[in-house]
Amino acid sequence: MKDIDQEALKLHKKFQGKLATIPLVQVKNKHDLSLVYTPGVAEPSRQIAKNKSLAYDLTWRGRTVAVISNGSAVLGLGNIGAEAALPVMEGKALLLKTLGGIDAVPVVINTQDADEIIKFVKLIAPTFSGILLEDIAAPICFQVEDALQNIGIPVFHDDQHGTAIVCTAALKNAAKVVGKKYEDLHVVIVGAGAAGLATAKMLLGYSCTIDSCRKIQGQKSVDDLIVVDKIGAITIGRNNQNIYKQQIAGFSNKKNQQGELAKIIKDADAVIGLSGPDLITKAMVRSMNKNAIIIAMANPIPEIMPEEALAAGAAIVATGRSDFPNQVNNSLAFPGIFRAVVRGRLTKITQEMKNAASDALATYIKNPTLTNIVPDMFAPDLSEHIANKLLAIRKA
């Protein structure tokens, strides 16, 4: 990893980041200037003043999204601040363009206050087609996203829903490979932050706001799921649970099992790691059901290394890393989702659309195998495939 670290640092220093603005129109003379600036630019402004929706046709708003972070939960590095989050946000913007054909602007903001983030996003919303929230720590990320669902453009927190979408797709295909029904799976999630709770909701077929949860009609779900945090299993009536953990407790962990991960993981069919390095041991894997599925997404060091999990008897192992088979990474989902946002001028991304994105990822792989349960992020037309599925949901 040290070689990659130094190579990445050299690249960022060479180019002073990863993005630049490139004009679409050349200004070579006074006539060109009069078209792009005064006096000609006044006419587009007059037309937009009469009909604000024309901003989508006459400005970059119709093809551009913002990638916004406060740097409070960056990769596996924690709360490292806005400036340190900028390289990651530049990377997300670059992937939106490369994989989804969508222009994107990285924006980092120097606040840890939910109300200030909400206000900021509302104020800049007229500039963009959609907002991709990134690396904002739980629990304020839930409050922020929930408050921004009716501002006229989609606001999508990738750490929550991007993770849930790709994990669900991976688990569906992994179940097929090992000969188990998805609806019969007993799943353990390690980590109760943004990613863990959102993934739990999707796997159980629920959609939640800060006030309530609803079961999605017709949505397949796993048989049971237990979320484990630093204290232990999330259960009804447990102390030290915020309202979001309390929500999950209400429709997970059927038998109200209590205890730490080593106890809870016993006889599980699958474990999904969305927490930190080295939290899953060989002994834990050996205690799971036969043909166990391990999705260990902590980066750069997963909850258990693939070779250790396989040696302990796991049938399928996935990580978030590109140097191992089965890379389960949010980049599989968000470029296609925002491709749909721009093409369809969506005003929000519904839970049904998120489920459609997950199904699109899973079905892209026609014949999943032990080492191929999700598409490669450079798979041909993947973002278009996902976008089409989302837009079909809107039309239904």
C-alpha positions, 0 to 999 in steps of 0.5 A, a space after each residue: 500500500 505504501 507504493 500506491 500512497 506515494 504514487 497517488 500523492 505524486 499524481 495529486 501534486 503534479 496536477 494540483 488535484 484531479 479536476 479543471 473547468 473547460 469552456 464549451 464556447 470559445 471567446 475569440 472576438 467581441 461578437 463571441 463576447 457579446 453572446 456569452 456575456 453582456 449584452 447577449 447573456 441578458 436574454 437567457 436571464 430574462 427567459 429564466 426569470 419568467 420560467 425558472 425551469 429553463 435554467 435546465 435548458 440554458 445553463 449547466 444546471 441541466 447536466 451538473 450535480 454537486 458533491 458535498 461533504 463536511 469531512 466528518 467521516 472520510 473513508 476509514 480516516 474519520 473526522 479529518 475536516 473539510 480540506 482533507 475531504 476535498 481529494 475524495 470529493 474530487 475523486 467522486 466528481 471524476 467518477 461521475 464524469 468518467 463512469 456516468 457522463 455527468 458533470 460534477 462539482 466538489 464542495 467541502 463545507 467547514 461545519 459540523 452542524 446539521 442545520 448549517 449543512 441543510 441551509 447551505 444545500 438549500 441555498 445552492 440548490 438552484 445551481 444543480 440538478 442534484 446533490 450527492 452527499 458524501 462522508 458526513 458522519 452519523 447520526 447527523 447525516 440522517 437528519 440532513 438528508 431527511 430535511 432535504 427531500 423536498 427541495 425540488 432536486 434529489 439529495 442522495 447520501 451515498 454512504 447510506 444508500 449507495 452502500 445499501 444498493 451494492 451490498 444488497 445486489 452482492 448478497 442476492 447474487 452470492 445467495 444464488 451461488 451458494 444455493 441459498 434463498 435470499 429470503 431465508 438468509 440470516 444476516 449480521 451487519 457489523 457497524 451501526 453508522 450511516 452505511 450499516 443502518 441503511 443497508 439493514 433497512 434495504 435488506 429488510 425491505 423498509 423505508 424510513 424517515 426520521 418519524 416513521 418506517 414503512 414496509 415496501 410492498 412486494 419487496 423481497 427481504 432477508 429472513 432476519 438481520 441483526 445489527 451489531 455496534 460497539 456495545 453489541 446487538 441492537 435490540 428493543 429496549 437496549 440503552 445507548 441507542 439513538 433514535 435511528 438504532 431504535 427504529 432498526 430494533 423495531 423490525 430486526 433481530 426477531 429473537 431479540 438476541 443480545 451480546 457481542 459479535 462473537 455470539 451473534 454471528 454464530 449460525 449466520 448465513 452472511 455477515 456484512 462488515 461496515 465498520 473497521 479493520 480486523 473485527 471479524 476473526 477466523 473463529 467467528 467465520 467457523 461458527 457461521 452456517 455452511 457456505 458462509 458469505 462474507 462482505 467486508 467493506 472497511 477500507 483500506 483494511 477490511 474486517 477480515 482479509 479474504 485469505 483468512 475468511 476463506 481459510 476459515 471456511 467461507 464460501 464467498 468473500 467480497 471487500 471494498 478493495 479493487 485488488 481482490 475479487 468481488 469489489 463491492 463499492 459505491 462507485 458501481 451505483 451512484 454514477 448510474 443513479 445520477 445519470 437518471 437524475 440528469 436525464 429524467 430531471 428527477 425531483 427525488 430518488 425514491 426507495 423504489 428507485 434505490 431497489 431498482 438500482 440494486 436489482 439492476 446491479 444484480 441482474 447485470 451479472 447473468 451467471 454469478 460465480 464465487 469470484 464474480 457476484 457484482 459487475 466490474 465498475 468499468 463494465 460496458 454501459 453499466 451506468 446506462 443500465 442502472 439509469 434506465 431501470 430508475 427511469 422505468 420506475 418513475 414512468 410506472 
